[in-house]
Amino acid sequence: MAILNGPVYVPAPNPVIPRYGLFDVSTGPLDLPVNARIGGLQYEIGSCTLPNGYEVLCQDSHASKSYNGTIATNVGYPFVVYSGIQCGAVGLANWGQERIRKFLYEQLTAGEQATVENIFSQSAYGQTLGLSNNPNVVNLGNATDIVNGVAILENWLYARYGLPGVLHVPMIAASYLKSSQVIQKDLPTQPWKTSPGTLVSLGNYAGFAPSGSAPVSGHTYLYITGQVAVWRTPDSQLLDIPLGQIMNRTTNTVDIVMEREYVVTYDCFVGCVRVALGPPAATTG
């Protein structure tokens, strides 16, 4: 059969629905204040120490109590996630501004969570607080298997932190956690959790050591943190430069981007453990 005309343009058929990941276990994404898009933000938290206790006796002096409660200040620095397209000026002019904006917005929203997860996992592009490449990480060593790794992380965190933490898991380890029945969902629409209620983010994490180096083959690093918060520029304030203002006249091409600033923080603590990828080792009674 002869083709009498070229393909007909139609809108992309598949809806842009981001997968499960970091955004599902975080507070937010919250609107990032305008001034924080350059200098970052800070906030105070009082949950980084556990309360004390004392025996009930004939105590007539409160001076004998010890005070370990401190006011911790979290500082988060911004980074930018962007989508972009390069095309001949004539081609993009035929698209029109609205079609370009729709394309860039779909490209951004479809993949920004994966990019944020990877940047956060490596403390890349000036992002702090992150996972690897972070001097505050407590390395808890090597686990015998992935179940033992989660147990080590939770035992460490909940000895010093009273709120539900967040477990950060590279996608390569997700199926092992599920098949080992370490994680479950109360409802299909709710986040993955462990038995004690630790929220589990399954995402595009690098799985690197605290130093930033890749683990040996067949292994990855799991991290646990206090609660996580995400701030970002709202949709109404995304950087979107009009088509007519950006053109490379040397190459007669237009490079156009859509940018969104982000800040990601966690509260109080971060620890990691190296685990072997595979089912838990068999035990004998």
C-alpha positions as CSV (number, residue, x, y, z in Angstrom):
1,M,0.0,0.0,0.0
2,A,1.4,3.4,-1.0
3,I,1.8,6.0,1.7
4,L,0.2,9.2,0.4
5,N,1.0,11.5,3.3
6,G,3.3,11.7,6.3
7,P,2.3,10.6,9.9
8,V,-0.4,12.6,11.5
9,Y,0.5,14.4,14.7
10,V,-1.4,13.3,17.8
11,P,-0.9,14.0,21.5
12,A,1.2,11.5,23.4
13,P,-1.3,8.7,24.5
14,N,0.2,7.7,27.9
15,P,-0.6,9.8,31.0
16,V,2.3,11.2,32.9
17,I,1.9,9.5,36.3
18,P,5.2,9.4,38.3
19,R,6.1,6.1,39.9
20,Y,6.4,5.4,43.6
21,G,9.4,6.9,45.3
22,L,10.9,9.6,47.6
23,F,8.0,12.0,47.2
24,D,5.6,9.4,48.6
25,V,7.5,9.1,52.0
26,S,8.4,12.8,52.4
27,T,6.6,15.7,53.8
28,G,5.8,17.7,50.7
29,P,6.7,18.6,48.2
30,L,6.2,22.0,49.9
31,D,6.4,25.3,48.1
32,L,10.0,26.6,48.2
33,P,10.1,30.2,49.4
34,V,11.4,32.6,46.7
35,N,14.5,33.7,48.7
36,A,15.4,30.0,49.5
37,R,15.9,29.2,45.8
38,I,19.4,30.8,46.0
39,G,20.4,30.6,49.6
40,G,18.6,27.5,50.9
41,L,16.5,27.3,54.1
42,Q,16.9,26.3,57.7
43,Y,14.5,25.2,60.4
44,E,14.7,24.1,64.1
45,I,13.8,20.6,65.3
46,G,13.6,19.2,68.9
47,S,13.3,15.5,68.1
48,C,17.0,14.7,67.7
49,T,17.3,13.5,71.3
50,L,15.2,11.1,73.4
51,P,13.8,12.1,76.8
52,N,15.5,11.1,80.0
53,G,14.0,9.3,83.0
54,Y,14.6,9.0,86.7
55,E,13.6,6.8,89.6
56,V,10.8,8.0,91.8
57,L,12.3,8.5,95.2
58,C,12.3,11.2,97.9
59,Q,13.8,13.6,95.5
60,D,13.8,17.1,96.7
61,S,16.1,18.7,94.2
62,H,15.6,19.0,90.5
63,A,19.2,19.9,90.1
64,S,20.2,16.3,89.9
65,K,18.5,15.9,86.5
66,S,20.6,15.9,83.4
67,Y,19.5,17.7,80.3
68,N,20.4,16.3,76.9
69,G,17.7,18.1,74.9
70,T,19.1,20.4,72.3
71,I,17.7,22.6,69.6
72,A,19.0,21.3,66.3
73,T,19.0,23.4,63.2
74,N,18.6,21.8,59.8
75,V,20.0,23.6,56.8
76,G,19.1,22.6,53.3
77,Y,20.8,24.0,50.1
78,P,19.1,24.2,46.8
79,F,19.7,22.5,43.5
80,V,18.0,22.8,40.1
81,V,16.2,20.1,38.1
82,Y,15.4,21.0,34.5
83,S,14.0,19.6,31.2
84,G,15.3,20.9,27.9
85,I,15.0,20.7,24.2
86,Q,17.2,21.8,21.3
87,C,15.8,22.3,17.9
88,G,16.0,24.3,14.7
89,A,14.4,27.7,15.1
90,V,12.0,27.0,12.2
91,G,10.9,23.8,13.7
92,L,10.2,25.1,17.2
93,A,8.5,28.2,15.8
94,N,6.0,25.9,14.1
95,W,5.4,24.2,17.5
96,G,4.4,27.4,19.2
97,Q,5.0,28.4,22.8
98,E,2.2,26.4,24.4
99,R,3.2,23.1,22.7
100,I,6.8,23.6,23.8
101,R,5.8,24.4,27.3
102,K,3.6,21.3,27.5
103,F,6.4,19.2,26.2
104,L,8.9,20.5,28.7
105,Y,6.5,20.3,31.6
106,E,5.7,16.6,30.9
107,Q,9.4,15.9,30.5
108,L,10.1,17.5,33.8
109,T,7.3,16.0,35.8
110,A,7.7,12.5,34.4
111,G,11.3,12.3,35.5
112,E,12.1,14.8,38.2
113,Q,11.6,12.5,41.2
114,A,14.1,10.0,39.8
115,T,16.6,12.9,39.3
116,V,16.0,14.2,42.8
117,E,16.5,10.8,44.3
118,N,19.8,10.4,42.6
119,I,21.1,13.9,43.5
120,F,20.0,13.4,47.1
121,S,21.6,10.0,47.3
122,Q,25.0,11.4,46.2
123,S,24.9,14.9,47.7
124,A,25.4,16.1,44.1
125,Y,25.2,19.6,42.7
126,G,25.8,21.3,46.0
127,Q,22.8,19.5,47.6
128,T,22.9,19.0,51.4
129,L,21.9,17.2,53.5
130,G,22.4,14.1,51.4
131,L,23.3,10.4,51.8
132,S,26.7,9.4,50.4
133,N,29.5,12.1,50.3
134,N,28.2,13.2,53.6
135,P,30.6,13.3,56.6
136,N,27.7,12.9,59.0
137,V,26.9,9.4,57.8
138,V,27.4,6.6,60.4
139,N,28.6,3.5,58.7
140,L,27.3,0.5,60.5
141,G,29.4,-2.0,58.5
142,N,28.4,-5.0,56.5
143,A,25.2,-7.1,56.9
144,T,24.9,-10.8,56.4
145,D,21.9,-10.2,54.1
146,I,19.2,-7.6,53.3
147,V,16.9,-8.6,56.2
148,N,19.8,-8.3,58.6
149,G,20.7,-5.0,57.0
150,V,17.3,-3.5,57.7
151,A,17.4,-4.8,61.2
152,I,20.7,-3.2,61.9
153,L,19.6,0.2,60.6
154,E,16.3,0.2,62.5
155,N,18.0,-0.9,65.7
156,W,20.5,1.9,65.4
157,L,18.0,4.7,64.5
158,Y,15.4,3.9,67.1
159,A,17.9,3.8,69.9
160,R,18.2,7.6,69.4
161,Y,15.2,8.8,67.5
162,G,11.5,8.6,68.5
163,L,9.7,9.2,65.2
164,P,9.3,6.9,62.2
165,G,12.4,7.0,60.1
166,V,12.8,6.6,56.3
167,L,14.7,3.7,54.7
168,H,16.3,4.7,51.3
169,V,16.6,1.7,49.0
170,P,18.1,1.5,45.5
171,M,15.8,-0.1,43.0
172,I,18.1,-3.0,42.5
173,A,17.3,-4.1,46.1
174,A,13.6,-3.5,46.0
175,S,12.5,-6.9,44.8
176,Y,14.7,-8.6,47.5
177,L,13.0,-6.6,50.2
178,K,9.6,-7.5,49.0
179,S,10.3,-11.2,48.5
180,S,11.8,-11.3,52.0
181,Q,8.6,-9.9,53.4
182,V,10.5,-7.1,55.0
183,I,8.1,-4.4,53.6
184,Q,4.4,-4.3,53.3
185,K,1.6,-1.8,52.6
186,D,-1.5,-1.3,54.8
187,L,-3.4,-0.1,51.7
188,P,-2.4,0.0,48.0
189,T,-2.3,3.8,48.1
190,Q,-0.1,4.0,51.2
191,P,3.7,4.0,51.3
192,W,5.7,0.8,51.8
193,K,6.7,0.2,55.5
194,T,8.7,-2.2,57.6
195,S,7.1,-3.9,60.6
196,P,8.1,-1.1,63.1
197,G,6.6,1.5,60.7
198,T,9.7,2.8,59.0
199,L,8.7,4.4,55.7
200,V,10.5,2.9,52.7
201,S,11.5,4.9,49.6
202,L,12.3,2.7,46.6
203,G,14.0,4.9,44.1
204,N,16.8,5.9,41.8
205,Y,19.4,5.9,44.6
206,A,23.1,5.3,43.6
207,G,23.6,2.9,46.5
208,F,27.1,4.1,47.0
209,A,29.3,4.0,50.1
210,P,29.5,7.0,52.5
211,S,32.7,8.0,50.7
212,G,30.9,8.1,47.4
213,S,32.5,5.0,45.9
214,A,30.6,2.3,44.3
215,P,30.1,-1.0,46.3
216,V,31.7,-4.2,45.2
217,S,29.8,-6.3,42.7
218,G,26.6,-7.9,44.0
219,H,26.2,-5.4,46.9
220,T,24.6,-2.1,47.6
221,Y,24.2,0.3,50.4
222,L,21.0,1.0,52.3
223,Y,20.5,4.2,54.2
224,I,18.2,5.2,57.0
225,T,17.4,8.8,58.1
226,G,15.0,10.7,60.2
227,Q,11.9,12.1,58.6
228,V,12.4,13.7,55.2
229,A,11.0,16.9,53.7
230,V,11.0,18.2,50.1
231,W,10.5,21.8,49.0
232,R,10.3,22.8,45.4
233,T,9.3,25.7,43.2
234,P,5.5,25.6,42.6
235,D,4.3,25.0,39.0
236,S,3.1,28.5,38.7
237,Q,6.6,29.9,39.1
238,L,8.7,27.5,37.0
239,L,11.3,29.2,34.9
240,D,9.9,29.3,31.4
241,I,11.7,31.7,29.0
242,P,9.6,32.8,25.9
243,L,10.7,31.2,22.7
244,G,11.6,34.4,21.0
245,Q,14.2,35.4,23.7
246,I,16.6,32.4,23.4
247,M,18.2,31.6,20.1
248,N,21.8,30.7,19.1
249,R,22.2,32.7,16.0
250,T,25.5,31.0,15.2
251,T,23.8,27.6,14.8
252,N,20.3,28.9,14.2
253,T,19.0,26.6,16.9
254,V,17.0,27.3,20.0
255,D,17.9,25.8,23.4
256,I,14.9,26.1,25.7
257,V,14.6,24.7,29.2
258,M,12.2,24.6,32.1
259,E,13.7,24.7,35.6
260,R,12.6,23.8,39.1
261,E,14.5,24.5,42.3
262,Y,14.5,21.9,45.0
263,V,15.6,21.5,48.6
264,V,15.6,18.1,50.3
265,T,16.4,17.6,54.0
266,Y,16.2,14.8,56.6
267,D,16.0,15.2,60.4
268,C,18.8,14.4,62.8
269,F,20.4,11.2,61.8
270,V,21.7,9.2,58.8
271,G,23.2,5.7,58.9
272,C,24.1,3.1,56.3
273,V,24.9,-0.5,55.9
274,R,26.3,-2.6,53.0
275,V,24.1,-5.6,52.0
276,A,24.6,-8.5,49.6
277,L,22.0,-8.7,46.9
278,G,20.1,-11.9,47.2
279,P,17.7,-13.8,49.4
280,P,18.4,-14.1,53.1
281,A,20.7,-16.9,54.1
282,A,19.0,-20.1,55.2
283,T,19.1,-20.8,58.9
284,T,19.0,-24.1,60.8
285,G,17.3,-24.6,64.1
